[in-house]
């Protein structure tokens, strides 16, 4: 199994911490977030890891993992960053954002089962969002389910009823799903529509929604607990209490 970490963004909301380093290299729980995420992947037996950088990519320290650079990062978004490695996809692959940390049990959950596209979903998201935001609907995204199948993802919610869980930026594509992912990405031009957006500015949730709209199932893998996303300075302080105990334990064990 492979892993791709999307880490091209400039992290403007996290200034001044991102003034001199990529967002994923900001320290949390005593280590750069990227280092912890790589430790988690390796602790689950995933050693083939590619980091797709952009902003200050020369300052990435990928712990021996491979780095690919999206040279057009300032004018593009997540889907275009993933397209940089599209031709290398085709077997089981984990795709993760570079600004999240997640417990190894969450990774194990999306690796279990035979879903073509498995998406980690925080079922207890609301309390965490209350800590992060004064208005939880200001940043949350829709996620609607029928059973374990996602029917809508990544839209602006009108009410809490539109949110049956929260996407965290971690997903697994099985061999079939990775083939679909590769074929889709390789076929995209900059202005190709992805859930109504030009491919160059599309988010991963837009890509997942396009799969759903085309009849390709995306399966939610719900969990509760130990993960965090770091978009803002406030997120850093909130994350300390959520993830640092297990992150430090992982570091003490050497990640394996």
Order of alpha helices (4+ residues) and beta strands (2+ residues): beta-beta-beta-alpha-beta-beta-alpha-beta-beta-alpha-beta-alpha-beta-beta-beta-alpha-beta-beta-alpha-beta-beta-alpha
